[in-house]
Amino acid sequence: MSEIPNIPQSRKHRGRWRFILDGPRDGPTNMAIDEVLALGCAQDWSPPSLRLYRWTVPTVSLGCNQPIHGDVDLATCRQQGVPAVRRPTGGRALLHDQELTYSLALPIPLGSRSVLEDYQWISHCLLLALRKLGVTGILSHGDRTKEEGGGLCFLSASRYELTVNGRKLVGSAQRRLHGALLQHGSLLVEIDHSAWNTLFPKARGLEARVTTLKCLLGRSPSWEELVEAMRAGFEEGARVQLEPGGLMVREQTLVQELVAKRYGTHEWTLRR
């Protein structure tokens, strides 16, 4: 892309984002934190934030409006102790395991730009991050067919998603939430194809469509390497300064409320 668009930010945080390096958390807590970061940005009581995180155990996540029955084998999930959580964003199902997960929350005035435009510049930042690791990718023109419109995230690439040699490496989902932009996604370090095939009835053909950092580099980069690459990629691509920080007390309180009322409940997870 030729130029990064102006990124709407509150005046008091212009040019500075909070950089949250989070420890492994369970699925409901991870999703609640991402929504709370967006809520705080929308109401201008928390700064724009880039969060990098992991998961305490392998966890299935589904898009906000995705039907769960037919796309995920819930019986096998229960048998194998793999929890499922529903995201605040859209997209399709995936298994969070051997990956780096990122989320980005920014204040966005309604109607300022399209989702696709924001998707593009964020993917550009991810491309820059991958180059720091020695991986050269491109932004997909989109290869999703009608048959692949639901189901599994890594079976096809939407427009501006990141691919390497025609295979998807990063899967992301975005939503305008409470008047803010929330995007989060998974950068695959390794993948257990047998686990995906077991948990997802539609996983056939996944091996030919997905790649990982281990496949591309011949090794699995350390967490520290991944963090540094992501930090550098977003600072360069978005032209901001990332300042280390954690969750505020107000955010922690809201996270607990959202876990109890939404993300930790069967009603929310199984609602579609």
URHUMO-V78727 format. One record per residue. N is the residue number from 1. RES is the residue in one letter. PHI is phi in whole degrees, 0 to 359 (none if undefined). BURIAL is 1 if it has 16 or more other ideal C-beta (glycine too) atoms within 10 Angstrom, else 0. Layout:
{{N/RES/PHI/BURIAL} {N/RES/PHI/BURIAL}}
This chain:
{{1/M/none/0} {2/S/279/0} {3/E/207/0} {4/I/284/0} {5/P/292/0} {6/N/298/0} {7/I/257/1} {8/P/301/1} {9/Q/215/1} {10/S/294/0} {11/R/301/0} {12/K/288/0} {13/H/244/1} {14/R/301/0} {15/G/81/0} {16/R/227/0} {17/W/241/1} {18/R/282/1} {19/F/246/1} {20/I/256/1} {21/L/260/1} {22/D/258/1} {23/G/283/0} {24/P/300/0} {25/R/225/1} {26/D/284/1} {27/G/301/1} {28/P/302/1} {29/T/292/1} {30/N/301/1} {31/M/290/1} {32/A/295/1} {33/I/300/1} {34/D/299/1} {35/E/294/1} {36/V/295/1} {37/L/299/1} {38/A/292/1} {39/L/300/1} {40/G/297/1} {41/C/294/1} {42/A/299/1} {43/Q/262/0} {44/D/65/0} {45/W/251/0} {46/S/222/1} {47/P/281/1} {48/P/305/1} {49/S/222/1} {50/L/250/1} {51/R/242/1} {52/L/245/1} {53/Y/207/1} {54/R/226/1} {55/W/233/1} {56/T/294/0} {57/V/220/0} {58/P/307/1} {59/T/223/1} {60/V/275/1} {61/S/238/1} {62/L/238/1} {63/G/294/1} {64/C/306/1} {65/N/249/0} {66/Q/280/1} {67/P/297/0} {68/I/272/1} {69/H/283/0} {70/G/98/0} {71/D/265/1} {72/V/229/1} {73/D/275/1} {74/L/294/1} {75/A/296/0} {76/T/292/0} {77/C/303/1} {78/R/295/0} {79/Q/298/0} {80/Q/265/0} {81/G/70/0} {82/V/259/1} {83/P/288/1} {84/A/238/1} {85/V/221/1} {86/R/256/1} {87/R/283/1} {88/P/282/1} {89/T/258/1} {90/G/275/0} {91/G/88/1} {92/R/236/1} {93/A/288/1} {94/L/203/1} {95/L/253/1} {96/H/273/1} {97/D/212/1} {98/Q/267/1} {99/E/204/1} {100/L/252/1} {101/T/254/1} {102/Y/238/1} {103/S/220/1} {104/L/229/1} {105/A/237/1} {106/L/222/1} {107/P/288/1} {108/I/227/1} {109/P/298/0} {110/L/302/0} {111/G/81/0} {112/S/290/0} {113/R/206/1} {114/S/279/0} {115/V/302/0} {116/L/295/0} {117/E/297/0} {118/D/292/1} {119/Y/302/1} {120/Q/294/1} {121/W/288/1} {122/I/294/1} {123/S/296/1} {124/H/298/1} {125/C/298/1} {126/L/295/1} {127/L/301/1} {128/L/297/1} {129/A/297/1} {130/L/295/1} {131/R/298/0} {132/K/296/1} {133/L/268/1} {134/G/93/0} {135/V/246/1} {136/T/253/0} {137/G/242/1} {138/I/226/0} {139/L/265/1} {140/S/294/1} {141/H/276/0} {142/G/99/0} {143/D/230/1} {144/R/285/0} {145/T/260/0} {146/K/300/0} {147/E/293/0} {148/E/259/1} {149/G/293/0} {150/G/232/1} {151/G/102/1} {152/L/242/1} {153/C/302/1} {154/F/272/1} {155/L/283/1} {156/S/206/1} {157/A/249/1} {158/S/281/1} {159/R/300/0} {160/Y/74/1} {161/E/282/1} {162/L/270/1} {163/T/230/1} {164/V/227/1} {165/N/54/0} {166/G/80/0} {167/R/243/1} {168/K/282/1} {169/L/246/1} {170/V/233/1} {171/G/246/1} {172/S/227/1} {173/A/219/1} {174/Q/227/1} {175/R/203/1} {176/R/281/1} {177/L/229/1} {178/H/60/1} {179/G/84/0} {180/A/233/1} {181/L/271/1} {182/L/234/1} {183/Q/230/1} {184/H/220/1} {185/G/193/1} {186/S/240/1} {187/L/259/1} {188/L/283/1} {189/V/268/1} {190/E/221/0} {191/I/212/1} {192/D/261/0} {193/H/297/0} {194/S/296/0} {195/A/293/1} {196/W/297/1} {197/N/296/0} {198/T/284/1} {199/L/273/1} {200/F/240/1} {201/P/301/0} {202/K/259/1} {203/A/279/1} {204/R/301/0} {205/G/90/0} {206/L/298/1} {207/E/302/0} {208/A/277/0} {209/R/244/1} {210/V/235/1} {211/T/223/1} {212/T/224/1} {213/L/297/1} {214/K/297/0} {215/C/296/1} {216/L/281/1} {217/L/257/0} {218/G/78/0} {219/R/198/0} {220/S/258/0} {221/P/300/1} {222/S/289/0} {223/W/302/0} {224/E/296/0} {225/E/298/1} {226/L/297/1} {227/V/298/1} {228/E/296/0} {229/A/295/1} {230/M/296/1} {231/R/301/1} {232/A/294/1} {233/G/296/1} {234/F/284/1} {235/E/296/1} {236/E/289/1} {237/G/289/1} {238/A/263/1} {239/R/56/0} {240/V/227/1} {241/Q/253/0} {242/L/267/1} {243/E/247/0} {244/P/305/0} {245/G/194/0} {246/G/235/0} {247/L/284/1} {248/M/284/0} {249/V/301/0} {250/R/300/0} {251/E/294/1} {252/Q/300/0} {253/T/295/0} {254/L/293/1} {255/V/299/1} {256/Q/300/0} {257/E/294/0} {258/L/291/1} {259/V/296/1} {260/A/289/0} {261/K/265/0} {262/R/226/1} {263/Y/291/1} {264/G/266/1} {265/T/255/0} {266/H/293/0} {267/E/300/0} {268/W/287/1} {269/T/296/1} {270/L/260/0} {271/R/289/0} {272/R/245/0}}
